Amino acid sequence: MADSDLIVLRSKTDPYLFIITQRSRYRVAMDAFHASDPNDSLIHVPPDRAQTLLRGMTDLSYVVDAINAKGLYRYQTN
């Protein structure tokens, strides 16, 4: 999976929580996030910041495996 297929979203209530998913699994990721955090919402991270975040991760294959299993990957930065 290419990095360009990944999108990054951020929690409105926790600025250190990022949700990473594939474009094709966007709806699944949103539903899964809201099922576990019904009082929170997600905002899109600008593409340049998203790429910086993804480049800083050491192993994207782990992220891809989590997305394939759960539809999303939760990335806590603090």
N, C-alpha and C positions, 0 to 999 in steps of 0.2 A: 504494500500500500504506500503510495506516495504521500509525502507531507501535505501536499496540496489538497488531498482528499480529507484531511483532518480539519475540524473546526474547533475553536476554543471559546468557551463561554465562562462567565464569572458569576458567582453568587452575589446577589445584591446585599445580603445581610452579612456575609463573611467575605471580605475582599481578598482573602488569601486562599479561597477555595475555587479551583478551576475545574471545569468539566470539559473533557476532551472526547469527541466522538467523530464518526465519519459523517460526511454530508448526507449520505443515503440513510443513515440511522438517526437523523436529527429528531424526528418525532418520537422514536423509541426512547432516546436519551432524555428528552423533555418529560415524557410520561414517567420514566423510572425515577428521575430526580424529584418530580413533584409527588410521587407516591411515598418517597422517604422524607421529603422536606416540604410538606404542603403549604407552609407559610412563607416560603422563600421563592424567589424568582431568579431567572438567569438573564444576563445581558451579554451580547456579543462582544468579544475582545477584538479590537482593531487588528487587521491582518498583519501589520508589521510587528506588533507586540506579541501576537500569537506565534509567529514564526520564531521570534526571539525565545519565547518560552519553550517551544518545541525543540529548538536547537540546544537549549541548555539541559535537556533531559538526556541521560546517558544511554538509555536503552528503550527505544521506541517499540521494539518488538513486544516487550511486556505490556505496553499501552495498547497495542493492536490486539494482543491476546485477550486483554480485559474487555475491550470494545466488542470483540467477537463473542465473548461469553455473556456480557451484561448489557451491551449496547452503549456503554459509556465508561470512562475512566475518571475517577475523582483524584485530583492532584492538589494536595494541601501544601502551600509553600512556606508556612511558618512553623 
